[in-house]
């Protein structure tokens, strides 16, 4: 089924439920304005919409991954904190056994450019 065959309010509702950008809505409304003789233009516009949807999906997956990763770090930090407060010997040994910690200060502060993040295998 062709999404552009829906009415404009239906398309707005679908895009709102899917949490998509206004750009996708604008692109869909533009396709609706094309007449039946504009097949090539519709094809290109649908390709453009597909690209936008793919980018939205990639961003959502990255956000999910980052949230999962952050959650696991928080769990470890909480376990360590509780263990150190309760003077758990096993946790204390685990914490002090870490000899070096590598982190990227720019990444933590969020000051890296998109180019830097992509060039090191990190997609943002």
trRosetta pair geometry for C-beta under 8 A, 3 or more apart (Angstrom, degrees):
i j d omega theta_ij theta_ji phi_ij phi_ji
1 5 6.8 -105 179 45 83 129
2 5 4.5 90 81 -15 97 106
3 6 6.1 -37 -174 10 50 113
3 11 6.7 97 164 -114 93 98
3 14 7.3 -146 -151 98 110 162
3 28 6.5 -71 121 -134 113 121
4 11 7.7 25 -114 -90 41 136
4 28 6.0 -164 -96 -163 80 79
4 31 4.4 -93 -107 111 143 120
4 32 5.2 -166 -168 -73 96 72
4 42 7.9 -121 34 -149 167 110
6 10 4.0 -115 171 94 115 128
6 11 5.2 147 92 -56 116 80
6 14 7.1 67 96 -11 169 139
7 10 4.7 94 56 7 77 106
7 11 7.1 -143 95 -7 39 87
8 11 5.6 -52 -145 35 33 112
8 12 6.4 36 155 -21 65 104
8 29 6.3 45 -121 -108 105 99
8 32 6.9 -131 -75 48 87 175
9 12 5.5 -51 -147 35 34 114
9 13 6.4 35 154 -20 65 104
10 13 5.7 -54 -149 35 32 111
10 14 6.3 33 153 -20 66 105
11 14 5.7 -53 -147 36 32 112
11 15 6.2 25 157 -13 66 109
11 25 6.7 133 133 -134 106 78
11 28 5.2 -175 -172 128 142 144
11 29 7.3 170 93 -67 152 73
11 32 7.9 -117 -25 -46 158 136
12 15 6.0 -61 -146 42 27 106
12 16 6.1 29 155 -22 65 109
12 25 6.3 49 -103 -132 67 128
13 16 5.7 -55 -145 36 29 112
13 17 6.4 28 157 -17 64 106
14 17 6.0 -57 -150 37 28 109
14 18 6.2 14 155 -6 64 113
15 18 5.7 -61 -141 48 31 105
15 20 4.5 -83 -160 55 86 112
15 24 5.8 175 -132 96 128 116
15 25 5.1 -165 74 -74 172 94
15 28 7.4 -152 -56 11 135 150
16 19 7.4 28 -180 -76 32 38
16 20 8.0 -83 -61 38 21 75
20 24 4.5 -39 150 42 126 150
20 25 7.3 146 101 -38 106 82
20 53 7.4 -28 -123 -107 132 76
20 56 5.9 -10 -123 -135 85 165
21 24 5.4 112 65 -1 74 94
21 25 7.6 -134 110 3 51 87
21 52 7.4 -107 49 177 118 119
21 56 7.0 -148 -4 -92 99 121
22 25 5.4 -54 -157 38 45 115
22 26 6.2 47 147 -22 73 103
23 26 5.6 -53 -147 36 32 112
23 27 6.3 32 154 -19 65 106
23 52 6.2 -148 110 -144 115 146
24 27 5.7 -54 -149 37 31 112
24 28 6.4 31 152 -19 65 106
24 49 6.4 91 -143 -144 78 87
24 52 5.4 -178 -87 120 88 137
24 53 6.8 87 -117 -70 130 78
24 56 7.5 -13 -54 -40 138 147
25 28 5.7 -57 -149 36 31 110
25 29 6.3 29 155 -18 66 106
26 29 5.8 -55 -147 36 30 109
26 30 6.4 34 153 -22 63 105
27 30 5.6 -52 -151 33 32 115
27 31 6.8 35 151 -21 63 101
27 45 6.3 171 -175 -174 92 94
27 48 6.2 -144 -147 106 138 111
27 49 4.9 171 125 -86 136 93
27 52 6.7 161 10 13 160 154
28 31 5.7 -50 -153 31 35 112
28 32 6.7 39 148 -21 64 102
28 49 6.6 87 -69 -116 73 140
29 32 5.5 -49 -153 31 38 116
29 33 6.8 39 149 -23 64 101
30 33 5.7 -54 -156 29 36 113
30 34 7.3 47 147 -31 63 93
30 45 6.2 -147 102 -145 110 141
31 34 5.8 -41 -161 12 41 115
31 42 5.9 86 -147 -133 93 80
31 45 4.9 175 -84 118 95 140
31 46 6.8 79 -111 -64 142 76
31 49 7.3 -32 -37 -36 139 141
34 38 4.2 -117 -170 76 106 135
34 41 5.6 -173 -125 97 137 118
34 42 5.2 -173 97 -72 159 92
34 45 7.2 -166 -30 13 144 152
35 38 5.4 99 56 -2 68 104
36 39 8.0 11 169 -59 48 81
38 41 4.2 -33 171 43 104 121
38 42 5.8 116 111 -28 83 91
39 42 5.7 -57 -149 36 30 111
39 43 6.3 33 154 -23 65 105
40 43 5.6 -51 -149 32 32 114
40 44 6.6 28 154 -14 64 105
41 44 5.9 -55 -149 39 32 109
41 45 6.2 30 154 -18 66 108
42 45 5.6 -58 -145 39 30 110
42 46 6.1 30 156 -18 67 106
43 46 5.9 -56 -148 37 27 108
43 47 6.5 31 151 -20 62 104
44 47 5.5 -52 -150 34 33 114
44 48 6.4 36 150 -20 65 103
45 48 5.5 -51 -151 35 35 114
45 49 6.4 36 150 -19 66 103
46 49 5.4 -48 -144 37 36 113
46 50 6.2 42 152 -23 65 103
47 50 5.5 -52 -149 35 31 115
47 51 6.5 35 151 -21 63 103
48 51 5.7 -52 -152 33 32 113
48 52 6.6 31 151 -17 64 103
49 52 5.7 -53 -150 36 34 111
49 53 6.3 33 152 -18 66 106
50 53 5.7 -54 -146 38 31 110
50 54 6.3 34 154 -22 65 105
51 54 5.7 -52 -147 34 31 113
51 55 6.5 31 153 -18 64 104
52 55 5.7 -54 -150 36 32 111
52 56 6.4 35 150 -21 65 104
53 56 5.5 -50 -148 34 34 114
53 57 6.4 36 152 -21 65 104
54 57 5.6 -52 -150 35 32 112
54 58 6.4 34 152 -19 65 104
55 58 5.7 -52 -147 35 33 112
55 59 6.4 33 154 -19 65 105
56 59 5.8 -55 -150 37 30 111
56 60 6.4 30 152 -20 64 106
57 60 5.7 -54 -148 36 32 111
57 61 6.4 31 153 -18 65 105
58 61 5.7 -55 -148 37 31 110
58 62 6.3 32 153 -20 65 105
58 123 7.5 -74 173 144 115 135
59 62 5.7 -53 -147 36 31 112
59 63 6.4 33 153 -20 64 105
60 63 5.7 -53 -149 36 31 112
60 64 6.4 33 152 -20 64 104
61 64 5.6 -52 -148 35 33 112
61 65 6.3 34 153 -20 65 105
62 65 5.7 -54 -147 36 31 111
62 66 6.2 30 155 -18 66 107
62 123 6.3 -118 -99 104 128 94
62 124 6.8 137 -179 -137 150 34
63 66 5.8 -54 -145 38 30 109
63 67 6.3 29 156 -19 64 107
64 67 5.8 -58 -149 37 29 110
64 68 6.3 29 154 -19 65 106
65 68 5.7 -55 -149 36 30 111
65 69 6.2 27 154 -17 66 108
66 69 5.7 -54 -144 39 31 110
66 70 6.0 30 156 -19 65 109
67 70 5.7 -53 -142 39 29 110
67 71 6.2 34 155 -24 62 107
68 71 5.7 -56 -150 34 28 114
68 72 6.6 26 155 -18 64 103
69 72 6.0 -54 -152 33 31 107
69 73 6.6 30 151 -16 64 106
70 73 5.7 -55 -151 37 34 112
70 74 6.3 36 151 -21 66 106
71 74 5.6 -54 -147 35 32 112
71 75 6.4 36 152 -23 65 103
72 75 5.5 -48 -150 31 35 115
72 76 6.6 34 153 -17 65 103
73 76 5.8 -54 -150 37 33 109
73 77 6.2 32 153 -18 66 108
74 77 5.6 -54 -144 40 32 111
74 78 6.1 34 155 -21 65 106
75 78 5.8 -55 -147 36 28 111
75 79 6.3 27 154 -18 63 107
76 79 5.7 -55 -148 37 31 111
76 80 6.2 29 154 -17 65 107
77 80 5.7 -54 -146 39 30 111
77 81 6.1 33 155 -22 65 107
78 81 5.7 -53 -144 36 29 113
78 82 6.2 26 158 -15 64 107
79 82 6.0 -57 -147 40 27 108
79 83 6.1 27 155 -19 63 112
79 91 7.0 -151 145 -123 82 124
80 83 5.6 -60 -146 40 28 112
80 84 6.2 25 159 -17 66 107
80 91 6.0 166 -128 -175 51 110
80 94 7.4 -126 -108 93 94 113
80 95 5.4 112 -150 -83 115 115
81 84 6.0 -58 -147 37 26 106
81 85 6.3 24 156 -16 63 109
82 85 5.8 -57 -146 38 29 110
82 86 6.0 12 161 -3 66 114
82 88 7.8 30 117 -1 71 131
82 91 7.8 -116 84 -134 68 172
83 86 6.1 -65 -139 49 26 99
83 88 3.9 -76 -156 47 82 126
83 90 7.3 -90 -156 78 132 75
83 91 2.6 -40 160 100 149 175
83 92 6.8 -152 139 -40 104 61
83 94 7.8 11 115 45 162 119
83 95 7.6 173 90 -29 124 121
84 87 7.4 28 -176 -79 32 36
84 88 7.4 -66 -55 37 25 84
84 91 6.3 -119 -49 119 58 120
84 92 6.3 113 -105 -88 70 79
84 95 6.6 13 -71 -11 113 163
87 92 7.2 2 -158 -45 46 132
88 91 4.1 56 88 18 113 112
88 92 6.4 172 87 -15 57 86
89 92 5.6 -56 -145 38 31 114
89 93 6.3 31 157 -19 66 106
90 93 5.9 -55 -150 36 28 110
90 94 6.4 30 151 -21 62 106
91 94 5.5 -54 -148 35 34 114
91 95 6.3 32 155 -19 67 105
92 95 5.9 -54 -147 36 30 109
92 96 6.2 12 160 -4 65 112
93 96 6.1 -64 -139 48 28 100
93 97 5.9 37 158 -35 65 109
94 97 5.8 -53 -145 24 25 115
94 98 7.8 32 154 -28 55 93
95 98 6.6 -52 -174 13 35 108
98 101 6.3 39 154 -62 123 93
103 107 7.5 -132 175 60 75 111
103 108 6.2 35 162 -43 118 126
104 107 3.8 60 90 9 113 114
104 108 6.7 167 88 -14 60 83
104 112 7.5 16 142 -54 128 134
105 108 5.7 -55 -148 37 33 111
105 109 6.2 19 158 -7 68 111
106 109 6.0 -63 -143 48 29 102
106 110 8.0 -126 165 43 54 9
106 111 4.8 -96 -154 68 79 92
106 112 4.5 98 137 -59 113 86
106 116 7.5 -30 119 121 144 153
107 110 7.4 32 -177 -75 30 36
107 112 5.6 4 -82 -12 60 133
107 117 7.6 120 -109 -102 95 95
107 122 7.7 -10 -119 118 129 174
112 116 4.4 -119 -172 83 102 128
112 117 5.2 117 120 -54 127 90
113 116 4.9 99 55 5 77 100
113 117 7.2 -147 94 -3 42 88
114 117 5.7 -59 -149 39 34 110
114 118 6.1 27 157 -15 69 110
114 124 6.1 -136 -127 69 73 111
115 118 6.0 -61 -145 41 27 105
115 119 6.0 25 160 -23 66 113
116 119 5.9 -57 -140 35 26 110
116 120 6.7 7 166 -4 61 111
117 120 6.7 -74 -154 42 24 97
117 122 4.6 -83 -173 90 76 104
117 123 7.2 108 136 -125 101 13
117 124 4.3 -4 134 -3 155 123
118 122 7.0 -101 -80 74 24 58
118 123 6.2 47 -110 -107 74 57
118 124 7.2 -106 -56 23 74 83
